[in-house]
Amino acid sequence: MDRRVRELLENSTLFKDFGGNFLNQIIPYIQIYEYKKGREIVYQGEESSDLYIILEGKMRASIFDDEGNELIIESFKPGDFVGELSLIDGKPRSASLIAETNIKVAVLQRKHFISILKKNPELCLKLAENLVNRLRKADKFLETLAFLDVKERILNLFIENAIENKGSIYKVPRMLHKDIAKRIGASREAVTKALKKFNDQGILSEDQNFYILNLKDNLWRFL
């Protein structure tokens, strides 16, 4: 394993507090894979239980209905790990994992992880903390779906994904309307209609590859 990969693992969310000696126990069992953008790496309902640690690129977890409509549950960046539910209970995957960009991941099989976990029970706390964090995010997402309309969901999404925030002005990477719809549980048509209304109200403008969201003087219009 090259030095760069080792450094990425040492700084990952799961392993960063355990030091190099601990990582030496794990490295012999780690496998490195690379996937192209758009590749579905894990399928919802699949019988697999590996743990994935993102080293480079981005990945998303999505669920699909019988008609193939996608709802994005969460996105993952370098340092994040995913797949711990099936890792813990050995049951089928609850969501699909899809490469949002070209990615590199470290993969650890369940049988090896469980063996390491028995020798290092402090890892249980790390997993528990992560599961609690995921549950809180899931609760917030369900609350958004239940109580907010499409316009409010879009605003929440843009604010959460803003790369700059100057007062009440947010700079947000542009997303396709269909991708926004997948992230907020709405139709593409509803998203297009809401964005047009924002534009007409002066709330939303575009600057190259970014949206500029200005809530300073306009928030009262849709509360």
N, C-alpha and C positions, 0 to 999 in steps of 0.2 A: 504494500500500500504506500502510495507516494505521500510526501510530507504535507502537501496541500490538503489532501483528503483527511489526513489525521487531524490537522488543525481545525478543519470544518466540523469534524465529529466532536472534538474537544469543546468547541464553542456552541454546539447544538443545545437546544432547550433541555433535552433529556439528560445529557452527559456533562454539561459544563461545570457542575459543582463537585465532580468526583475525581478529577485529576488523571494524570497520565498512567499511573499504575493500574487503576481500574480499567482504563481503556484498553490496556494490554490484554485483559481477559476477553474483551469483546472482539477486537480486531481480527483474530483468526476466523471468526464466524461471519464477518461482514462480507457481503457481496456488493459490488458496484455495478449499477446499470445506468444506461443513458436512453432516453426516449425522445422522440420528435414531438413537436407541438401538435396537439390534437389527439394524441394517442390515448386510448382508454386502457389504463394500466391494470385496474381492478374493476370487475363488474359487480354491480349490485346483485346480491344473492349468491355470489360465487363462494365456493368452498375453499377458502384460503385464509391464512392467519399470520402472514408475515408483517413485520413492522417496517415502515418506510420512513427514512430520515432524509429530508430534502437538503442536498448539498449545493445545487445550483439550479436556478430557474424557479418556476411557480407551478403549483398543482392545485386542483380544486376537487372538492367532494360534492357530488350531486346525486339526487334521487330522480327517478323517472317514473311517470305513470304508464298505464297500458298503451297509451297512444304515442309514447315517446317524448312527451313534453318534459323538459328539464327544469328542475329547481335547484339552484346552487345553494348548498348549505354553508360552506366555508371555503376560503382560499388559504393556501399555505405557501410560505416563502422559505428561503434558505434558513436552516436551523430548526425549523419546525419538524415535528414528527406526527405520523398519522397511521391509523390501522390498529390502535391499541384495544379497541373493543373486541375484535375477533382474536387478537393476540391473547387477551385475557380469558375469554370464555370458549374460544375455538369454534364459535358458531359462524354461519355465513355472513358475508359482508352486508352491512346495512346501507351502504352507499357505494357509488362508483367513484374511482379516482381517475382524473383526466389531466393530462399535461396541458397547462395553459401556455407554456413556452417550451422550447427545448429544455430538457431538464436532466440532471444527474442525481441519482438517489442511492443511498446506502440501504441495503435490505438485510434484515436479521430475521431468521426463521424462528417460529414460536418455540420449538423444542430447545433451541440454544438459549433464547431469552429467558425461558422459565428456569433453566438450569442456573443461569447467571443471577437471576432474581433470588433464588434460594440462598445463594452465597452472599448476596448483597441486598438484604431486606429494605435498606433505606431507599432503594429504587421504587418500592411500593408507594412511598409518600409522593415521589415525583409523579408517578402515574395518577395517583389520587388527586393531586393538585390540578393536573391537566384535565382530568375528567370533570372535576368541579367547574373549571373554567369553561369547558365545552358545554356543560349543562346550563350555565348562566347565559352563555351566548344563545343557546337553543331557546331558553325561556324568553329572552329579549326578542328573538326572531319571531316566535309564536305570538308574542304580544303585538308586534308590529303588524303581522298578518291579520290578527283579530280586530285591532282597534284603529289602525291608521288607513287612510285611503291611499290611492296610488301616488298622488302628489306628495303626500307626507313621507311615504316610503322612499321615493326618489330622493327627497331632501336628506333623509337619514343616510341613505347610501352615499350620496355625494359628500356629505360632511365627514363621514367615516373614512372615505377614500381620498380626501383632500391632501395634496402635498404641500400646500401653503395655506395659511390662514391669517389674514390681516384684518382684525376686527371682525366684521360680519361678512367679509369677502373671502371666498374660498376658490382655490385653483385646483381643478379636478381633472385627472386624465380622461380624455374622451373615451366613451364606450359605445359600441353599437347598440341600437335600440333593443334588438333581440337579446343582447347580453344583459342589459339593464333589467329587462323583463324576467329573465331567468333568475336574477339575484333578488328580486322583490316579490316574486310570485304573482305576476300580472301578465296580461297579454301585451304583445308588441304594439298593437293598435292603441291600447290605453296609455302606454308609455309615450308614444309619439304625440298623442293628444295632450298629455300633461306637459311635455317639453315645449310644445308650441305655445301653450298658455303661459308658461314661465317666460318664454321669449317675448310674447306680446306684452307681458306685464313689466318687462325690463329686469326681471329677476335673473335671467340666464342669457349669457352671450358666449361666443366662441372665440378662441385665440389660438390659431394653429391646431395643435393636437390636444387642446385643453378646453374644458368648460370653465367659465368664470361665473360663479354663483354669488349674487349680491343680495343679501338679506337685510342689509342695513335699514332701508326705508320701506321694505316691502313685506316683511314677515306678517304684519297684521292682516294682509289681504286674504290669506288662506288659513289663518288659525281658526 
